[in-house]
Amino acid sequence: MSVGKAVPGDVKEGFFAVSAAKGKETQRFVIELDHLTNPEFLSLLDEAREVYGSHQTGVFSLSCQPHELEEILEHSKENNVCTESQDMVMLP
């Protein structure tokens, strides 16, 4: 039986850590699990599988510039806010 590594203190329940790395620029992100339903983010995961394989060890790396991941996460956040506000308008 293998023993898992301890989760870093900044990765709270409902979040996971990834590294965005392409070229010399690398940045670590702690991301909400909700982003796993974002088609743009899922596309990055597919690209990472193609580049690094499906059995990465250590930090999970995405093959993109950090600013590209930031844009995807921000876009996803904006869409969630719009959806939530529309839902609130529809409520009686």
Rosetta blueprint (number, residue, H / E / L):
1 M L
2 S L
3 V L
4 G L
5 K L
6 A L
7 V L
8 P L
9 G L
10 D L
11 V L
12 K L
13 E L
14 G L
15 F E
16 F E
17 A E
18 V E
19 S E
20 A E
21 A E
22 K E
23 G L
24 K L
25 E E
26 T E
27 Q E
28 R E
29 F E
30 V E
31 I E
32 E E
33 L H
34 D H
35 H H
36 L H
37 T H
38 N L
39 P H
40 E H
41 F H
42 L H
43 S H
44 L H
45 L H
46 D H
47 E H
48 A H
49 R H
50 E H
51 V H
52 Y H
53 G L
54 S L
55 H L
56 Q L
57 T L
58 G L
59 V L
60 F L
61 S E
62 L E
63 S L
64 C L
65 Q L
66 P H
67 H H
68 E H
69 L H
70 E H
71 E H
72 I H
73 L H
74 E H
75 H H
76 S H
77 K H
78 E H
79 N H
80 N H
81 V H
82 C H
83 T H
84 E H
85 S H
86 Q H
87 D H
88 M H
89 V H
90 M H
91 L L
92 P L
